[in-house]
Amino acid sequence: MTAAKVRATTSRRRLVALFVVLTLGLSAILVRLLQLQVRDARTYRTLAWAQRVRTIDLPASRGSILDRNGQELALSLPARAVYAQPQLVSDPGGEARKLAAALGLAAADVRTVFKKPDPFVYLARGVDPATAAALERLDLPGIGFLPETKRYYPGGALAPQLLGFVGVDGTGLAGLEQQYQTVLAGRPGHEIVEADPRGVLIPQGENVDVPPVPGENLMLTIDRQIQFRAQASLAAAVKANRAKGGTIVVLDPSTGEILAMADFPWFDPNSFGTANWGAIRNRAVTDAYEPGSVNKIVTAAAALQEGFLKLNQRLKVPDYLQLYSKVFRDTHVHPLQQMTLADILAYSSNVGTIKVAQRLGPDLLYEYLQRFGLTRTTGLGFPGESAGILPSPGQWSGTSMGTIPLGQGIAVTPLQMASVYATIANGGVWVAPRLLQGTVGPDGTFRPAPGSATRRVISSENAKALTRMLAYAVEVGTGQQAQIPGYWVAGKTGTARKVKADGTGYEVGKYIASFIGFAPAGHPAVVVAAVLDEPATVYGGIAAAPLFRDVAQFALDRLRVPPARKLPLPAHAIRTNG
Amino acid sequence: MSAPRRAARKTARVPKRRRPPLRVVHPPRASGPRRLPFMIACFFLVGSLVVAVVSVQALIAQSSFRMQKLTQRNAELSQASGQLQLQIAQLSAPGRIAEEARRLGYALPGPGQLQTLTVGGRP
């Protein structure tokens, strides 16, 4: 074989070898490519996506709660939650010191958090964004931040039981915050962006923006000035009467709009965690109590409306009356007296009221208690609203015709009772009380709430007659301390024994004193229900009437209600004590 | 006689010519000046495209940074606005006003000290 032939053969072999090597190499690349691009494509795409693309949750701004004049009672601001991933914390001691100093925590507590086996632990919620930004700049390993909102109540303890409060996760836990959670909360959004490892957005990268939908603002019927004054007067009355607590409700009788509602003691919703459970309840709506003599108006209204008693008809009223085993007495000893219905109300005669109720009978009395709304909730929809307690006539005992007309053996909420007087003030038409005027959308559009349900309970003539009787009660009867200079006030006192918490009887020496009325009696602008729990002076006319006067007077001034000329007292009334 | 043989005889009869002397052959002159403008044009075209693409990318990147800064600024301003709104609500709260008024020696009018009068049918 010549040298040329040998060279040619070797060269061919090399070429073949190279071809084989290249083919194998390319085949390997092809196989790997198939693995990466076809078989594992989804996994790697997901990994790459997770590395570059970030989803940022955008919390929706919770709607504000405004008073009837648009003043903020509750509002939300952006905040940050600071969390730790303990296993990623590199310097527990140093980081704990820095975090504790910035967040106002104890360094030892933060170190304890770092020792937890949990993969995710919150260190602080509702942190001010500036503080969070300063912490973020420290770039502490294992420490992260999440956007959220924080609820503020700028008035402090102003209408706290009414407004309620919001948990750290932004959910309403009590009061209107709970009732209107879906309206206030809005809808959270999110943003999907593509960013480099330093967090700088990659232009033309993935960018999906789903903006959050802010919650709607609630515009209440509450007037924060009247609310504040009502609370200040209530606190002063509780203190002056050494009472355990108290409740005040102010409403507009023609619209059913609640202008103020408060319970003492109260709490600051900005720090609701430290509040007593008893102070959190909106007892004007959630707690039923035996109303006592303020309930006598229902018996009087029923008797007038059903024609069982004429305005000038006189009844012979002794100072005591026995019904089966129970003896009912008037508060003062007196000889047998001639009394009209006006006198019975004015002097709050128990015996006279029972005699009127006996003419009605249980069924009619029950029917009017129902018609005045004392057997169901007012329709306010407030969380935990009580319907009151009133047994049906079939369950009444022989003495029930003595107790129920006097407001015993029946339990109502202060709001229910205020609605009864609002019905008289409104010419005999019951109007469902309401707290919401409407909602204000993110675009500023006001949407009024549906109007209140109404129903006629008694005729306007009978309502006017009852108004005069109630004004008579304030003028010469038990409610004289409720008089407001320049205004004609109508109202009724109430004193009721306090039922034991377990419902097994009455507490010894413990009473609930109340005064419910309206002014001006000729053209009622406000109804005020003042209730004091266990006052030292048990009579509603002494303990609660001054509270009514203070609040009603302020409300009349605030609403620019001019003084009205006093109308003549009921001609049929007999000034038994005068 | 076959055709191939005739062709062979004919060839044999052709007298041998003398080989011409070698000389330098210059490339055609016209081809040089024609390509240069084309190359320059291509260079400028490609160059301008590259510059345009880079500029557009730079502008986009710049806009992205600007947008990021503006978004951040927007968030900061919203936060500041919210804080001011809260401050106004806290400062105008009736409790604070009452406390401040008390501190300055003011008191609410007593019974009968404030009267709403009706003028022209309106209070």
Interface residues (C-beta under 8 A of the other chain):
Chain A: Q71 E72 L75 L77 P78 P129 Y152 P154 G155 G156 A157 L158 V200 L201 I202 P203 Q204 R224 Q225 Q227 F228 R229 A232 I484 P485 G486 Q553 F554 L556 D557 R560 V561 P562 P563
Chain B: Q57 I60 A61 S63 S64 F65 M67 Q68 A75 S78 Q79 G82 Q83 Q85 L86 A89 Q90 S92 A93 P94 G95 A98 L108 P109 P111 G112 L114 Q115 T116 L117 T118 P123
